[in-house]
Amino acid sequence: MSQPYVVDFDPVAFQLGPIQVHWYGLMYLLGFFFVAVLGEYRRRRGRLPVSRDALGDLLFYGMLGVIVGGRVWYMLFYADIDWIWTAPQTLFKVWDGGMSFHGGLLGVLAAGWWWSHRQKLHFFDTIDFVAPLVPIGLGLGRLGNFINGELWGKPSDVSWAMIFPQAPDRLPRHPSQLYEMLLEGVVMFVVLWLVSLKPRPRYLVSGLFALLYGCFRFAVEFVRVPDPQLGYLFGTQWVTMGQMQSLPLIAIGLVLLALSRRAPTLPLASV
């Protein structure tokens, strides 16, 4: 019987003098790059009636929303709240702690609302445009988690279980980061991209994104170890913070899909 694979990567990709460039940061940069390229491709196909410069503004504001929203949400819901009065500078140490998808999503939504208002576009036409691009960043972010050897899964005897040296034992575990990369990244991207190849009713693509992410994240949390500072919210094996925050997405997704049945379809724009 083969030995389980040991996940032991150097989190630093390379060093430029005193500056260390981490794989996790590179994943964010790659994500923003591919989102920009595919976003421009969708714009040129008439999927949003704006100029290239306007799209650039949207992507820039969305990037800020991901970083600011993701970090603030993480510090509010996943860190010991006493950082606010004992060490407020911790908020800016993005390399020490983590980012939250749900906060990043709220940041993107806020940026999208502000940009849509300035462009005089319907908010959900903007979000429907952006939704198929987001799984790229999600998948690359989970790959960064895997390289860092963090957010590992529960002990398991499945043949693909892996050992994470940072875990408090040497037990083989579910590579839950790869599960999320596959579901939240690859599967969601393929589904949303194929669905959005032709114009769809308003709310449909956004609703499908919310529903898929909420269901996938809720399911993977069953084999992922919860954040140690939080544990399970009910009992010893029931409901994690990730599941609690995913339930509203499932509900919102269902509502948006229902609304899409009577919603108009944004016509292709001339570019």
WOKA-V858199 format. One record per pair of residues at least 4 apart in sequence whose C-alpha atoms are under 7 Angstrom apart, sorted by the first residue. I is the first residue (numbers start at 1). GAP is how many residues later the second one is. D is the distance in whole Angstrom. If there is no record, write none. Layout:
I:GAP:D
I:GAP:D
//
This chain:
4:157:6
4:158:5
4:159:6
4:168:7
5:157:5
5:158:6
6:156:6
6:157:5
6:158:6
7:142:6
7:155:7
7:156:6
7:157:5
8:141:7
8:157:7
9:138:6
9:139:7
11:11:6
11:12:6
11:136:6
11:137:5
12:8:6
12:9:6
12:10:4
12:11:6
13:8:6
13:9:5
13:10:5
14:6:6
14:7:5
15:4:6
15:5:4
15:6:6
16:4:6
22:4:6
23:4:6
23:121:6
24:4:7
24:117:7
24:120:5
25:4:6
26:4:6
27:4:6
27:113:5
27:114:6
27:117:6
28:4:6
28:109:7
28:113:7
29:4:6
30:4:6
31:4:6
31:105:6
31:106:4
31:109:6
32:4:6
32:105:7
33:4:6
34:4:6
35:4:6
35:98:6
36:4:6
36:23:7
37:4:6
38:4:6
39:4:6
40:4:6
41:4:6
42:4:7
42:5:6
43:4:5
43:5:5
44:227:6
46:222:5
46:223:4
46:224:6
46:225:6
47:82:7
47:221:6
47:222:6
48:81:7
48:221:6
49:220:5
50:4:6
50:5:7
51:4:6
52:4:6
53:4:6
54:4:6
55:4:6
56:4:6
57:4:6
58:4:6
58:54:7
58:57:6
59:4:6
60:4:6
61:4:6
61:50:6
62:4:6
62:46:5
62:49:6
62:50:7
63:4:6
64:4:6
65:4:5
65:39:6
65:42:4
65:43:5
65:46:6
66:4:5
66:38:4
66:39:7
66:41:6
66:42:6
67:4:6
67:37:6
68:4:6
68:39:7
69:4:6
69:34:5
69:35:5
69:37:6
69:38:4
70:4:6
70:29:5
70:30:5
70:31:6
70:32:7
70:33:4
70:34:4
71:4:6
71:23:7
71:27:7
71:28:5
71:29:6
72:4:6
72:19:7
73:4:6
73:27:6
73:30:5
74:4:5
74:5:7
74:24:7
74:25:5
74:26:5
75:4:5
75:16:7
76:5:6
82:4:6
83:4:5
83:5:6
83:7:7
84:4:5
94:4:6
100:4:6
101:4:6
102:4:6
103:4:6
104:4:6
105:4:6
106:4:6
107:4:6
108:4:6
109:4:6
110:4:6
111:4:6
112:4:6
112:11:7
112:14:7
112:15:7
113:4:6
113:10:6
114:4:6
115:4:6
116:4:6
116:5:5
116:6:6
116:7:6
116:10:7
117:4:6
122:4:7
123:4:6
124:4:6
124:78:7
124:79:6
125:4:6
125:77:6
126:4:6
127:4:6
127:79:6
128:75:7
128:77:5
128:78:5
130:4:7
131:74:7
131:75:6
131:78:6
132:57:6
132:60:5
132:61:5
134:4:6
135:4:6
135:49:6
135:50:5
135:53:6
135:54:5
136:4:6
136:49:6
136:53:7
137:4:6
138:4:6
138:46:6
138:47:5
139:4:6
139:42:4
139:43:7
139:45:6
139:46:4
139:47:7
140:4:6
141:4:6
142:4:6
142:35:5
142:36:7
142:38:7
142:39:5
143:4:6
143:34:7
143:35:7
143:38:6
144:4:6
145:4:6
145:5:5
145:6:7
145:32:6
146:4:6
146:31:6
146:32:7
149:15:6
149:17:7
151:26:7
151:74:7
152:22:7
152:23:6
152:24:6
152:25:7
152:72:6
152:73:6
153:20:5
153:21:4
153:22:6
153:23:5
153:70:5
153:71:4
153:72:5
154:19:5
154:20:6
154:69:5
154:70:5
154:71:5
155:16:6
155:17:6
155:18:4
155:19:6
156:5:6
156:16:6
156:17:5
156:18:6
157:4:6
157:15:7
161:11:5
161:12:5
161:13:5
161:14:6
162:10:5
162:11:5
162:12:7
162:13:6
163:7:6
163:8:6
163:9:5
163:10:6
165:5:7
174:49:7
175:4:7
176:4:6
176:44:7
176:47:7
176:48:6
177:4:6
178:4:6
179:4:6
180:4:5
180:40:7
181:4:5
181:5:7
182:4:5
182:5:6
183:4:5
183:5:6
183:33:6
184:4:5
184:29:6
184:32:7
185:4:6
186:4:6
187:4:6
188:4:6
189:4:6
190:4:6
191:4:6
192:4:6
192:13:7
193:4:6
196:4:7
196:9:7
199:66:7
199:67:7
200:4:7
200:65:6
201:59:6
201:62:6
201:63:5
201:64:4
202:58:6
202:61:6
202:62:6
202:63:6
203:4:6
203:53:5
203:54:6
203:56:7
203:57:5
204:4:6
204:52:6
204:53:5
204:56:5
205:4:6
206:4:6
207:4:6
207:45:7
207:46:4
207:47:6
207:49:5
207:50:5
208:4:6
208:45:6
208:49:7
209:4:6
210:4:6
210:39:5
210:40:6
210:42:7
210:43:5
211:4:6
211:38:6
211:39:5
211:42:4
211:43:7
212:4:6
213:4:6
214:4:6
214:32:5
214:33:6
214:35:5
214:36:5
215:4:6
215:35:7
216:4:6
217:4:6
217:26:7
217:29:7
218:25:5
218:28:6
220:4:6
221:22:7
226:5:5
226:6:7
226:14:6
227:4:6
231:9:7
232:4:6
232:5:6
232:6:6
232:7:6
232:8:5
233:5:7
233:6:6
233:7:6
233:8:7
234:4:5
234:5:6
239:4:6
239:5:7
240:4:6
241:4:6
242:4:6
243:4:6
246:4:7
247:4:6
248:4:6
249:4:6
250:4:6
251:4:6
252:4:6
253:4:6
254:4:6
255:4:6
256:4:6
257:4:7
259:4:6
//
